[in-house]
Amino acid sequence: MKKFVKLTLVVSLFAGGMLISSCSSSPSEEELQQLNTLKTQTTALEGEVAKKKSEKAALEKQIAEKNGKLQQCQSDQEAVKKGLGQ
């Protein structure tokens, strides 16, 4: 029981210290710079995502076209086989 009380007290003091030391009325210049950097990185990454999505759509379109050609070839092949009596 004593250990539990001591542990609870230590955890409470640590958490209280963290809350008091991390509170400020406004962000520091360094924090604002980090925020601006993150915003820039976010914009760049969103642009990359959009580019990759368009590349994916183009590739899917190519695949669909090739699948269509493949099906047409298979149909033609079946027609030739039937024509030859196989």
TIVOVEX-799023 format. One record per residue: x, y, z of N, C-alpha, C, CB in turn. Coordinates in steps of 0.02 Angstrom, whole numbers, plus 50000, padded with zeros to 5 digits. Glycine has a CB too. Example, Ala and Ser with C-alpha at 12.3 -4.5 7.8 and 13.67 -1.06 7.14 Angstrom:
BEGIN
506604971650390506154977550390506604983550390505654977650452
506424988850354506844994750357506455000250394507044997050286
//
This chain:
BEGIN
500414994150000500005000050000500435006350000499535000050060
500995006050039501445011750041501755013049973501995010550094
501935007649939502235008349873501735011649825502455001449845
501115009649829500595012549785500525019949798499925008949795
500515022049860500445029149877501045033049851500365030049954
501645030349862502255033749838502255034249762502885029949863
502075028849729502055028849656501545033849630501895021849630
500975034049661500455038849641500695046049651499805037649681
501035047249706501295053949720501825055949669501585054149791
502275051349653502805052749605502505054149536503295046849601
502035050049515501715050949450501335057549448501225045149435
500985059349502500615065649505501085071549502500205065949570
501635071349538502125076749536502425077449466502675075649588
502595071949436502885072149369502395075049318503095064949347
501775072749320501265075149274501125082549286500615071149281
501095084649348500985091749364501555096049340500905092649439
502165093649349502745097349325502745098049249503385093849346
502545092849215502505093149142501985098249119502345086149112
501415098349153500895103049135501105110249146500255101649174
501425111549203501635118349219502185120749172501875118649291
502665116349157503225118449116503045119149042503795113549123
502525115649019502365115948948501855121248931502105109248926
501575124648979501065129748965501405136348948500595130549025
501155139448894501375146248877500795149748844502015146148831
500835156348842500275160148815500285160348739500295167148842
500865159548708500905159648635501485155248612500995166848609
501455152948549501995148748524502635152648515501785145448458
503195149248522503845152448513503985153248438504405148448547
504495157148423504685158248353504895151648321505265163448349
505235147548360505455140948334504855136548318505905137448385
504355136648361503755132648350503375135148288503295132848411
503345141748278503025144448218503395142448155502975152048223
504065142448159504465140448101504355132948086505215141748114
504325128848138504185121748128503495120748097504235117948195
503015124648119502335124148092502335125948018501855128648130
502675131348000502715133447930503065128147887503075140047923
503595125247915503945119847879503485113947868504575117747918
503115112047919502655106447913502095107847863502355104747981
501855114047862501345115947813501615115347742501085123047826
502235117547732502545117147666502625109847645503225120747666
502865105747692502945098647678502275095347663503295095047737
501765097247699501095094447688500845096047618500605097047741
500935102347598500725104447532501095100447478500835111947522
501745099747487502145095947438501925088647435502895096347456
501795085747492501595078647494500895077847464501605076047566
500445082547476499785082147446499825082647370499325087747474
500295086747346500405087147274500655080647245500895092747258
501115077447282501375070947261500825065747259501945068647308
500395065847309499845061047312499385061947251499435061847378
499225068247235498795069547178499125067147113498635077047173
499775068347108500145066147048500135058447042500875068647050
500255055147098500255047847097499565045047082500505045047164
499045048347106498365046047091498215046647017497845050047131
498455052146986498335052846914498735047746875498505059946891
499355046346897499755041146865499415034346871500455040846896
499125032946930498775026646941498175026046895498555026047015
497805031546887497215031446843497425030146771496825038046848
497975033246750498215032146682498435024946671498805036946666
498765022046721498975015046716498375010346715499435013246774
497875011846757497275007646757496915008046690496795009846814
496915013846659496615014546593496995010446541496605022046571
497655010546545498065006446499497924999046509498815007946509
497874997046571497734989946586497054988046558497754988646663
496554992346566495884990846540495904990246464495384996346562
496274994646431496324994346358496664987846336496725000346332
497194985946371497554979846353497124973646367498224979346391
496744973846421496294968246435495754967646382495964969146504
495514973346359495024973146304495314970146241494764980146290
495934972146225496264969346165496384961946173496934972946153
496574959946233496684952846247496044948846238496964951846318
495494951346264494854947946255494664947546182494304951446295
494784952846145494634952746073495054947546037494744959646043
495694947146055496134942046025495894935046042496854943046049
495684934046104495444927446124494804925746086495314927146200
494374930546077493754929346038493924927645966493294935646041
494394931345937494604929945868494914923045862495114935245845
495294921145912495624914545912495094909045915496104913945973
494594909845958494054904945963493674904445896493564906846020
493564910145864493204910145800493604906545748493054917345777
494264907445746494684904045697494684896545710495414906845700
494714894545774494704887445791494044884245767494784886445868
493494887745779492844885045757492824884745681492274889445783
493114889645648493124889745575493544884145548493384896345550
494064882145583494494876745560494204869945580495194877545587
493684869945620493374863645639493704860345698493364858945582
494034864045739494364860945797493944861245859495024864345811
//
